[in-house]
Amino acid sequence: MTEQDVTRLLAKIPLLKTEIGKVIVGQQQVLEEVLVALLAGGHALLEGVPGLAKTLLVRTLAQATDLPFRRIQFTPDLMPTDILGTEILEEDHGTGHRSFKFNPGPIFASLVLADEINRTPPKTQAALLEAMQEGHVTYAGQEHALPKPFFLLATQNPIEQSGTYPLPEAQLDRFLLYVRIGYPTEQEELAVLTGTTGTARPEVQPILSGDDVRQLQLLTRQVSISEELVQRVNRLVRATRPATSQVKFIQDYGRWGAGPRAGQALILCAKARALLQGRFAATQEDVRALAPAVLRHRILLNFNAEAEGLTTEDAVAALLEAVS
């Protein structure tokens, strides 16, 4: 990419945020973390109570990026073939020859919304593992490549646990970021009530194309990061493991720590955040800002922590304070 190409791409990022802001009021940190996952080439899990515009955020992002979009509503009776696709028997009317042809499922899109992912059994949840990690789907011994870019956003409700299937740790680790959505402020909620109960319907214009997203993902990996900061990220990730950690909170309450994928995710996300802010070097502030979303689903606490009401948020805070 030339300097002109880089300037053109970076100029589109504020425009992208503006277009999404036409529909999504507030939630700036959530939007930033979702865009970080997109630029870093990973996937994100959105958790929030009903009515916080999780689905609307993903749909608006699809409109603003002009990426092929598919939505999968996860239910207890959903089967893996409903996601990946299946083979159908076709007949050549000229020769009478019959053959099987693969019919792609909704996973074959650049932006996929896995809505209420914890409402489907583990067998169907596991159908996403290969797609998320390898970027292709294997059916009947044949590999079928997914489009590039491929970005999966999954949502789940943290309150209602009846009839749900919590994601196993191996699947959670495939998500680059675990994004938690909170309630809006009073002024933001007032703006939502005013803007959504009238006749006006904002139109979101496409800002980024698929090629733009691919170039931004390539540019993200070229953002510089100091060797000292990489070492600090490495110490932070290693401190999450109870067997070797020097952090008292982890020694007392840790059950299992994060693997090397967490360090890779934290470095890539720090680079992506720097690029979103127009910088070409990641800083300590980028690491601190994204450590909760990177680590909260990669740390397991023991029963003592649960009994005392401690969460992985407390663990990340203790780690950031100890590994300063």
Secondary structure in CASP SS format (residue, H / E / C, confidence):
PFRMAT SS
TARGET T0000
AUTHOR 0000-0000-0000
METHOD secondary structure of the structure
MODEL  1
M C 1.00
T C 1.00
E H 1.00
Q H 1.00
D H 1.00
V H 1.00
T H 1.00
R H 1.00
L H 1.00
L H 1.00
A H 1.00
K H 1.00
I H 1.00
P H 1.00
L H 1.00
L H 1.00
K H 1.00
T H 1.00
E H 1.00
I H 1.00
G H 1.00
K C 1.00
V C 1.00
I C 1.00
V C 1.00
G C 1.00
Q C 1.00
Q H 1.00
Q H 1.00
V H 1.00
L H 1.00
E H 1.00
E H 1.00
V H 1.00
L H 1.00
V H 1.00
A H 1.00
L H 1.00
L H 1.00
A H 1.00
G C 1.00
G C 1.00
H C 1.00
A E 1.00
L E 1.00
L E 1.00
E E 1.00
G C 1.00
V C 1.00
P C 1.00
G C 1.00
L C 1.00
A C 1.00
K H 1.00
T H 1.00
L H 1.00
L H 1.00
V H 1.00
R H 1.00
T H 1.00
L H 1.00
A H 1.00
Q H 1.00
A H 1.00
T H 1.00
D C 1.00
L C 1.00
P C 1.00
F E 1.00
R E 1.00
R E 1.00
I E 1.00
Q E 1.00
F C 1.00
T C 1.00
P C 1.00
D C 1.00
L C 1.00
M C 1.00
P H 1.00
T H 1.00
D H 1.00
I H 1.00
L H 1.00
G E 1.00
T E 1.00
E E 1.00
I E 1.00
L E 1.00
E E 1.00
E E 1.00
D C 1.00
H C 1.00
G C 1.00
T C 1.00
G C 1.00
H C 1.00
R E 1.00
S E 1.00
F E 1.00
K E 1.00
F E 1.00
N E 1.00
P E 1.00
G C 1.00
P C 1.00
I C 1.00
F C 1.00
A C 1.00
S C 1.00
L E 1.00
V E 1.00
L E 1.00
A E 1.00
D E 1.00
E C 1.00
I H 1.00
N H 1.00
R H 1.00
T C 1.00
P C 1.00
P H 1.00
K H 1.00
T H 1.00
Q H 1.00
A C 1.00
A H 1.00
L H 1.00
L H 1.00
E H 1.00
A H 1.00
M H 1.00
Q H 1.00
E H 1.00
G C 1.00
H E 1.00
V E 1.00
T E 1.00
Y E 1.00
A C 1.00
G C 1.00
Q E 1.00
E E 1.00
H E 1.00
A E 1.00
L C 1.00
P C 1.00
K C 1.00
P C 1.00
F C 1.00
F E 1.00
L E 1.00
L E 1.00
A E 1.00
T E 1.00
Q E 1.00
N C 1.00
P C 1.00
I C 1.00
E C 1.00
Q C 1.00
S C 1.00
G C 1.00
T C 1.00
Y C 1.00
P C 1.00
L C 1.00
P C 1.00
E H 1.00
A H 1.00
Q H 1.00
L H 1.00
D C 1.00
R C 1.00
F C 1.00
L C 1.00
L E 1.00
Y E 1.00
V E 1.00
R E 1.00
I C 1.00
G C 1.00
Y C 1.00
P C 1.00
T C 1.00
E H 1.00
Q H 1.00
E H 1.00
E H 1.00
L H 1.00
A H 1.00
V H 1.00
L H 1.00
T H 1.00
G H 1.00
T H 1.00
T C 1.00
G C 1.00
T C 1.00
A C 1.00
R C 1.00
P C 1.00
E C 1.00
V C 1.00
Q C 1.00
P C 1.00
I C 1.00
L C 1.00
S C 1.00
G H 1.00
D H 1.00
D H 1.00
V H 1.00
R H 1.00
Q H 1.00
L H 1.00
Q H 1.00
L H 1.00
L H 1.00
T H 1.00
R H 1.00
Q C 1.00
V C 1.00
S E 1.00
I C 1.00
S C 1.00
E H 1.00
E H 1.00
L H 1.00
V H 1.00
Q H 1.00
R H 1.00
V H 1.00
N H 1.00
R H 1.00
L H 1.00
V H 1.00
R H 1.00
A C 1.00
T C 1.00
R C 1.00
P C 1.00
A C 1.00
T C 1.00
S C 1.00
Q C 1.00
V C 1.00
K H 1.00
F H 1.00
I H 1.00
Q H 1.00
D H 1.00
Y H 1.00
G E 1.00
R E 1.00
W E 1.00
G C 1.00
A C 1.00
G C 1.00
P H 1.00
R H 1.00
A H 1.00
G H 1.00
Q H 1.00
A H 1.00
L H 1.00
I H 1.00
L H 1.00
C H 1.00
A H 1.00
K H 1.00
A H 1.00
R H 1.00
A H 1.00
L H 1.00
L H 1.00
Q C 1.00
G C 1.00
R C 1.00
F C 1.00
A E 1.00
A C 1.00
T C 1.00
Q H 1.00
E H 1.00
D H 1.00
V H 1.00
R H 1.00
A H 1.00
L H 1.00
A H 1.00
P H 1.00
A H 1.00
V H 1.00
L H 1.00
R C 1.00
H C 1.00
R C 1.00
I C 1.00
L E 1.00
L E 1.00
N C 1.00
F H 1.00
N H 1.00
A H 1.00
E H 1.00
A H 1.00
E C 1.00
G C 1.00
L C 1.00
T C 1.00
T H 1.00
E H 1.00
D H 1.00
A H 1.00
V H 1.00
A H 1.00
A H 1.00
L H 1.00
L H 1.00
E H 1.00
A H 1.00
V C 1.00
S C 1.00
END
